[in-house]
Amino acid sequence: MFDALQEELKELRAQGLYRSCRRVEAIEGARIRIDGRWLIHLASNNYLGLSQHPRVVAAAQEAIQRYGAGTGSARLISGTFSIHEELEERLARFKQAQSALVFPTGYMANLGIIQALVGPGDLVIGDHLNHASLVDASRLSRAAFRVYPHRDLDRLESALKHRAGRYRRVLIVTEGVFSMDGDLAPLPGIAELTRRYNAWLLIDDAHATGVFGAQGRGTLEHFGIPPEGQSPFEGILQMGTLSKALGSQGGYLAGPRVVVDYLRNKARSFIYTTALAPASAAAALEALNLIEEEPVLRAGLWNNVREWVSALDEMGCDLISRASPIVPIRIGSSEEAVALAQRLFEAGIYAPAIRPPTVPAGSARIRTSLTALHTQADSKSAIFSFKNSLESEKIGLFPVKAYDDFH
């Protein structure tokens, strides 16, 4: 058995798909120290820099002093602390929903939500580029599972029409902002199809919460879709994480009170695991306060995004999307992407290669992500290093042939 595993690992190395963890020694602002070197950090989802904000750090420290480092129990036994309930009430208000439920991680939230709401006799229809947690949850639910081409409303409607009346429940699942491509789901169209075909819609808003919308509430606010109770789209559920713009750790579901109550009783990844650490809950709670009180953080982030996209466009990079702080540069082969990532590392930039199976074959990329912490000096240095590295590797300067998502 071990020999077979070694052979598989050898094959991964040969294909440029072998992975190992980089040990992070310290983080200061938009800089990260790895192997004793300080690099400009272009691989973080800490979009507003709140994981390092003094108020967020202080809130976490205070929670540790009050509650301890961990909860010591699952939520339904003795693991529900007042800080959890306070956070859930705050999340519900922020997302303009009736109620909310917090999970220890975003991955566990998706597993619990989908497996509780659908099962045999039901149908899940998901975007082809959905996050692995959504895909895994859909498969594990034992519901029928179908995918539609990325952002293709016509194919989504065709799937809904073809299966109308054949299932007890139909759940449409999509990311609000796609984590590897950085583009947005066409939510107004999806919401209308949800209403028309009497389906439910689960939006994974992990990369949008705190970033999109006038108040940072996410993609529903960004697209002007009315909040719960004021909209004809009553079947919309909002999932998200506490680990991106909120700078903490955890996941949540915001939606109708009956759905949250049902998940509290049926979601196995909520029931059978130790509750979220008090420090994480307190940090997320304070981050929500900052998002509402300091819109300048969001404005600074978007200014950095615009400047970065403009510079990459001037270099002739093949950008997959320009719609979010996630700005991926399509390279093509895994080997070329790994070589470029190493060249960037040597030049003082941390931007790892993203390869299959995380992204489709032939679409390996350098996924850059901007934060509010990047300064003008960071941007200038990063642009200089990118230009030199791209020219050195002689890749990435010209678009490669687009891959077929459904070959």
MARFIPA-486131 format. One line per field, with one value per residue (C-alpha): residue number from 1; x, y, z. Coordinates in nm, 3 decimals. Example, Ala and Ser with C-alpha at 12.3 -4.5 7.8 and 13.67 -1.06 7.14 Angstrom:
2
num: 1; 2
px: 1.230; 1.367
py: -0.450; -0.106
pz: 0.780; 0.714
END
This chain:
407
num: 1; 2; 3; 4; 5; 6; 7; 8; 9; 10; 11; 12; 13; 14; 15; 16; 17; 18; 19; 20; 21; 22; 23; 24; 25; 26; 27; 28; 29; 30; 31; 32; 33; 34; 35; 36; 37; 38; 39; 40; 41; 42; 43; 44; 45; 46; 47; 48; 49; 50; 51; 52; 53; 54; 55; 56; 57; 58; 59; 60; 61; 62; 63; 64; 65; 66; 67; 68; 69; 70; 71; 72; 73; 74; 75; 76; 77; 78; 79; 80; 81; 82; 83; 84; 85; 86; 87; 88; 89; 90; 91; 92; 93; 94; 95; 96; 97; 98; 99; 100; 101; 102; 103; 104; 105; 106; 107; 108; 109; 110; 111; 112; 113; 114; 115; 116; 117; 118; 119; 120; 121; 122; 123; 124; 125; 126; 127; 128; 129; 130; 131; 132; 133; 134; 135; 136; 137; 138; 139; 140; 141; 142; 143; 144; 145; 146; 147; 148; 149; 150; 151; 152; 153; 154; 155; 156; 157; 158; 159; 160; 161; 162; 163; 164; 165; 166; 167; 168; 169; 170; 171; 172; 173; 174; 175; 176; 177; 178; 179; 180; 181; 182; 183; 184; 185; 186; 187; 188; 189; 190; 191; 192; 193; 194; 195; 196; 197; 198; 199; 200; 201; 202; 203; 204; 205; 206; 207; 208; 209; 210; 211; 212; 213; 214; 215; 216; 217; 218; 219; 220; 221; 222; 223; 224; 225; 226; 227; 228; 229; 230; 231; 232; 233; 234; 235; 236; 237; 238; 239; 240; 241; 242; 243; 244; 245; 246; 247; 248; 249; 250; 251; 252; 253; 254; 255; 256; 257; 258; 259; 260; 261; 262; 263; 264; 265; 266; 267; 268; 269; 270; 271; 272; 273; 274; 275; 276; 277; 278; 279; 280; 281; 282; 283; 284; 285; 286; 287; 288; 289; 290; 291; 292; 293; 294; 295; 296; 297; 298; 299; 300; 301; 302; 303; 304; 305; 306; 307; 308; 309; 310; 311; 312; 313; 314; 315; 316; 317; 318; 319; 320; 321; 322; 323; 324; 325; 326; 327; 328; 329; 330; 331; 332; 333; 334; 335; 336; 337; 338; 339; 340; 341; 342; 343; 344; 345; 346; 347; 348; 349; 350; 351; 352; 353; 354; 355; 356; 357; 358; 359; 360; 361; 362; 363; 364; 365; 366; 367; 368; 369; 370; 371; 372; 373; 374; 375; 376; 377; 378; 379; 380; 381; 382; 383; 384; 385; 386; 387; 388; 389; 390; 391; 392; 393; 394; 395; 396; 397; 398; 399; 400; 401; 402; 403; 404; 405; 406; 407
px: 0.000; 0.276; 0.463; 0.149; 0.118; 0.481; 0.416; 0.117; 0.320; 0.595; 0.340; 0.208; 0.560; 0.611; 0.289; 0.367; 0.076; 0.264; 0.175; 0.351; 0.285; 0.485; 0.566; 0.468; 0.687; 0.526; 0.285; 0.304; 0.061; 0.077; 0.412; 0.469; 0.787; 0.868; 1.204; 1.347; 1.251; 0.992; 0.773; 0.478; 0.172; -0.058; -0.226; -0.448; -0.827; -0.787; -0.935; -0.982; -0.679; -0.901; -0.719; -0.445; -0.664; -0.595; -0.963; -1.016; -0.708; -0.812; -1.162; -1.016; -0.782; -1.066; -1.277; -0.994; -0.966; -1.341; -1.419; -1.086; -0.917; -1.188; -1.548; -1.494; -1.824; -2.062; -2.318; -2.617; -2.449; -2.262; -2.076; -2.315; -2.164; -2.321; -2.064; -2.198; -2.554; -2.443; -2.252; -2.549; -2.783; -2.531; -2.481; -2.858; -2.893; -2.595; -2.722; -3.079; -3.209; -3.437; -3.176; -2.826; -2.633; -2.255; -2.039; -1.670; -1.560; -1.707; -1.649; -1.846; -2.122; -2.172; -2.161; -2.419; -2.655; -2.682; -2.694; -2.967; -3.189; -3.179; -3.149; -3.286; -3.573; -3.433; -3.216; -2.912; -2.804; -2.468; -2.235; -1.952; -1.688; -1.838; -1.604; -1.508; -1.712; -2.029; -1.952; -1.868; -2.178; -2.400; -2.260; -2.277; -2.638; -2.749; -2.972; -2.949; -2.669; -2.628; -2.400; -2.452; -2.179; -2.022; -2.264; -2.485; -2.844; -2.986; -2.841; -2.955; -3.310; -3.297; -3.199; -3.484; -3.739; -3.632; -3.666; -3.968; -4.204; -3.977; -3.825; -3.949; -3.705; -3.474; -3.175; -2.963; -2.612; -2.363; -2.080; -2.148; -1.786; -1.602; -1.292; -1.054; -1.182; -1.284; -1.597; -1.952; -2.254; -2.540; -2.755; -3.051; -3.111; -3.054; -3.288; -3.560; -3.525; -3.540; -3.874; -4.012; -3.940; -4.022; -3.666; -3.432; -3.109; -2.798; -2.540; -2.188; -2.091; -1.756; -1.555; -1.821; -1.921; -1.751; -1.632; -1.936; -2.238; -2.275; -2.256; -2.040; -2.330; -2.237; -2.361; -2.735; -2.676; -2.435; -2.702; -2.983; -3.179; -3.406; -3.342; -3.545; -3.909; -3.902; -3.845; -4.041; -3.734; -3.818; -3.610; -3.268; -3.021; -2.691; -2.390; -2.059; -1.735; -1.579; -1.232; -1.210; -1.292; -1.393; -1.039; -1.138; -1.243; -1.577; -1.882; -2.249; -2.591; -2.822; -3.185; -3.542; -3.582; -3.745; -3.445; -3.197; -3.403; -3.418; -3.040; -2.979; -3.165; -3.051; -2.708; -2.464; -2.155; -2.315; -2.450; -2.153; -1.855; -1.705; -1.829; -1.638; -1.360; -1.473; -1.180; -1.288; -1.646; -1.541; -1.297; -1.568; -1.813; -1.571; -1.487; -1.856; -1.853; -1.551; -1.703; -2.003; -1.811; -1.514; -1.617; -1.278; -1.132; -1.346; -1.271; -0.898; -0.929; -1.110; -0.859; -0.581; -0.775; -0.821; -0.453; -0.339; -0.572; -0.464; -0.095; -0.148; -0.351; -0.066; 0.168; -0.064; -0.147; -0.436; -0.664; -0.949; -1.153; -1.134; -1.452; -1.322; -1.011; -0.933; -0.732; -0.613; -0.357; -0.415; -0.093; -0.212; 0.017; 0.083; 0.458; 0.470; 0.255; 0.480; 0.792; 0.649; 0.540; 0.894; 1.040; 0.805; 0.905; 1.269; 1.175; 1.002; 0.637; 0.427; 0.163; 0.142; 0.039; -0.316; -0.338; -0.577; -0.781; -0.852; -0.906; -0.983; -0.700; -0.521; -0.618; -0.336; -0.290; -0.126; -0.410; -0.335; -0.557; -0.548; -0.616; -0.668; -0.324; -0.127; 0.048; 0.155; 0.511; 0.391; 0.208; 0.501; 0.740; 0.501; 0.441; 0.816; 0.878; 0.587; 0.707; 1.061; 0.941; 0.699; 0.966; 1.217; 0.982; 0.847; 0.499; 0.179; 0.231; -0.007; -0.346; -0.354; -0.640; -0.940; -1.018; -1.351; -1.522; -1.736; -1.523
py: 0.000; 0.245; 0.174; 0.262; 0.589; 0.673; 0.609; 0.841; 1.112; 1.066; 1.113; 1.429; 1.572; 1.484; 1.664; 1.974; 1.896; 1.805; 2.024; 2.111; 2.369; 2.688; 2.768; 3.125; 3.277; 3.619; 3.864; 4.243; 4.445; 4.319; 4.146; 3.783; 3.615; 3.272; 3.096; 3.403; 3.635; 3.913; 3.907; 4.108; 3.898; 3.853; 3.532; 3.635; 3.652; 3.898; 4.163; 4.443; 4.357; 4.301; 3.993; 4.233; 4.526; 4.626; 4.624; 4.277; 4.140; 4.302; 4.153; 3.806; 3.850; 3.968; 3.666; 3.430; 3.595; 3.563; 3.222; 3.045; 2.918; 2.668; 2.579; 2.218; 2.099; 2.092; 2.371; 2.157; 2.032; 2.310; 2.480; 2.768; 3.074; 3.418; 3.536; 3.282; 3.404; 3.767; 3.694; 3.512; 3.800; 4.046; 3.842; 3.821; 4.199; 4.258; 4.020; 4.149; 3.802; 3.672; 3.451; 3.305; 2.997; 2.979; 2.675; 2.614; 2.652; 2.754; 2.405; 2.254; 2.510; 2.402; 2.033; 2.082; 2.312; 2.113; 1.766; 1.879; 2.049; 1.795; 1.420; 1.127; 1.246; 1.600; 1.778; 2.003; 2.210; 2.383; 2.603; 2.404; 2.614; 2.598; 2.557; 2.204; 2.228; 2.291; 2.004; 1.763; 1.858; 1.814; 1.468; 1.358; 1.471; 1.171; 1.406; 1.399; 1.637; 1.820; 2.102; 2.379; 2.560; 2.849; 3.144; 3.004; 3.103; 2.936; 2.600; 2.648; 2.717; 2.418; 2.195; 2.337; 2.293; 1.938; 1.831; 2.037; 1.837; 1.534; 1.616; 1.711; 2.000; 2.173; 2.361; 2.588; 2.638; 2.903; 3.113; 3.485; 3.562; 3.261; 3.196; 3.092; 3.302; 3.618; 3.676; 3.714; 3.489; 3.647; 3.656; 3.862; 3.602; 3.309; 3.460; 3.503; 3.140; 3.038; 3.213; 3.097; 2.729; 2.728; 2.632; 2.735; 2.925; 2.890; 3.164; 3.103; 3.465; 3.388; 3.622; 3.896; 3.964; 4.281; 4.359; 4.402; 4.626; 4.980; 4.859; 4.554; 4.311; 4.103; 4.018; 4.055; 4.415; 4.463; 4.357; 4.543; 4.227; 4.324; 4.173; 3.897; 3.986; 4.265; 4.050; 3.803; 3.577; 3.410; 3.098; 3.266; 3.145; 3.325; 3.125; 3.289; 3.266; 3.461; 3.393; 3.626; 3.997; 3.943; 3.828; 3.547; 3.184; 3.006; 2.984; 3.076; 3.054; 3.357; 3.309; 3.251; 3.158; 2.826; 2.723; 2.813; 2.624; 2.323; 2.327; 2.350; 2.021; 1.847; 1.975; 1.704; 1.925; 2.163; 1.904; 1.670; 1.902; 2.131; 2.490; 2.776; 2.911; 3.218; 3.424; 3.361; 3.460; 3.779; 3.873; 3.831; 4.034; 4.326; 4.296; 4.342; 4.662; 4.791; 4.707; 4.924; 5.201; 5.239; 5.223; 5.377; 5.026; 4.900; 5.211; 5.155; 4.794; 4.882; 5.153; 4.895; 4.654; 4.914; 5.007; 4.644; 4.545; 4.847; 4.758; 4.393; 4.498; 4.724; 4.425; 4.228; 3.960; 3.724; 3.814; 3.574; 3.841; 4.205; 4.208; 4.150; 4.163; 3.816; 3.880; 3.552; 3.549; 3.255; 3.073; 2.740; 2.452; 2.355; 2.340; 2.697; 2.827; 2.660; 2.798; 3.150; 3.127; 3.026; 3.312; 3.554; 3.412; 3.475; 3.830; 3.895; 3.818; 3.547; 3.440; 3.058; 2.868; 2.731; 2.401; 2.112; 1.972; 2.309; 2.453; 2.275; 2.116; 2.361; 2.663; 2.677; 3.030; 3.271; 3.385; 3.728; 3.885; 4.242; 4.377; 4.715; 4.677; 4.704; 5.039; 5.225; 5.112; 4.750; 4.787; 4.949; 4.683; 4.402; 4.540; 4.572; 4.216; 4.077; 4.241; 4.110; 3.760; 3.738; 3.848; 3.609; 3.312; 3.429; 3.318; 3.489; 3.796; 3.675; 3.506; 3.132; 2.955; 2.947; 2.602; 2.431; 2.386; 2.104; 1.907
pz: 0.000; 0.091; -0.233; -0.427; -0.238; -0.316; -0.685; -0.681; -0.509; -0.768; -1.044; -0.880; -0.874; -1.240; -1.334; -1.130; -0.896; -0.577; -0.279; 0.043; 0.313; 0.343; 0.705; 0.789; 1.059; 1.095; 0.930; 0.946; 0.738; 0.380; 0.437; 0.524; 0.649; 0.508; 0.542; 0.710; 0.422; 0.418; 0.107; -0.023; 0.055; -0.247; -0.135; 0.155; 0.189; 0.477; 0.248; 0.500; 0.712; 1.015; 1.142; 1.255; 1.361; 1.723; 1.816; 1.671; 1.846; 2.175; 2.148; 2.099; 2.396; 2.618; 2.521; 2.613; 2.953; 3.010; 2.857; 2.814; 2.499; 2.400; 2.471; 2.574; 2.432; 2.139; 2.111; 2.215; 2.533; 2.712; 2.426; 2.356; 2.521; 2.530; 2.276; 2.022; 2.058; 2.040; 1.720; 1.562; 1.642; 1.497; 1.179; 1.124; 1.151; 0.925; 0.656; 0.703; 0.786; 1.060; 1.221; 1.188; 1.296; 1.343; 1.259; 1.347; 0.980; 0.647; 0.509; 0.797; 0.743; 0.383; 0.476; 0.749; 0.559; 0.237; 0.394; 0.634; 0.376; 0.093; 0.058; -0.145; -0.361; -0.384; -0.643; -0.607; -0.908; -0.876; -1.078; -1.234; -1.057; -0.707; -0.411; -0.311; 0.010; -0.189; -0.426; -0.145; 0.053; -0.253; -0.323; 0.040; 0.073; -0.142; -0.341; -0.720; -0.813; -1.144; -1.255; -1.508; -1.705; -1.516; -1.487; -1.766; -1.686; -1.996; -1.898; -1.540; -1.655; -1.889; -1.596; -1.387; -1.667; -1.742; -1.381; -1.277; -1.057; -1.034; -0.695; -0.350; -0.314; -0.560; -0.423; -0.645; -0.507; -0.616; -0.484; -0.480; -0.570; -0.710; -0.502; -0.781; -1.071; -0.883; -1.092; -0.963; -1.002; -1.204; -0.893; -1.020; -1.290; -1.056; -0.796; -1.059; -1.168; -0.802; -0.769; -1.103; -1.042; -0.670; -0.574; -0.295; -0.346; -0.129; -0.186; -0.056; 0.010; 0.173; -0.052; -0.076; 0.283; 0.403; 0.050; -0.178; -0.135; -0.007; 0.353; 0.284; 0.328; 0.024; -0.322; -0.254; -0.152; -0.444; -0.694; -0.515; -0.432; -0.139; 0.203; 0.359; 0.418; 0.155; -0.152; -0.366; -0.346; -0.016; -0.081; -0.053; 0.210; 0.274; 0.383; 0.464; 0.657; 0.938; 0.800; 0.499; 0.535; 0.899; 0.979; 1.217; 1.171; 1.135; 0.910; 0.931; 0.770; 0.769; 0.670; 0.788; 1.152; 1.068; 0.856; 1.129; 1.389; 1.156; 1.102; 1.475; 1.504; 1.184; 1.069; 1.177; 1.139; 1.391; 1.634; 1.659; 1.694; 1.954; 1.937; 1.777; 2.002; 2.200; 2.070; 1.710; 1.786; 1.963; 1.685; 1.420; 1.626; 1.652; 1.283; 1.199; 1.404; 1.212; 0.874; 0.955; 1.133; 0.896; 0.528; 0.450; 0.484; 0.199; -0.008; 0.037; -0.070; -0.393; -0.473; -0.444; -0.665; -0.940; -0.941; -0.946; -1.229; -1.433; -1.390; -1.489; -1.793; -1.902; -1.880; -2.110; -1.853; -1.925; -1.636; -1.570; -1.392; -1.288; -1.078; -0.724; -0.503; -0.641; -0.958; -1.115; -1.398; -1.630; -1.720; -1.860; -1.766; -1.406; -1.470; -1.600; -1.316; -1.055; -1.224; -1.226; -0.860; -0.764; -0.967; -0.793; -0.455; -0.534; -0.635; -0.301; -0.391; -0.230; -0.484; -0.509; -0.821; -0.826; -1.012; -1.078; -0.916; -0.752; -1.102; -1.432; -1.628; -1.854; -1.643; -1.385; -1.263; -1.027; -0.801; -0.662; -0.399; -0.275; 0.073; 0.231; 0.393; 0.069; 0.045; -0.267; -0.198; -0.182; -0.513; -0.693; -0.568; -0.660; -1.009; -1.070; -0.952; -1.155; -1.473; -1.432; -1.340; -1.632; -1.875; -1.723; -1.753; -2.091; -1.991; -1.889; -2.109; -2.378; -2.342; -2.372; -2.547; -2.317; -2.180; -2.231; -1.894; -2.026; -2.272
END
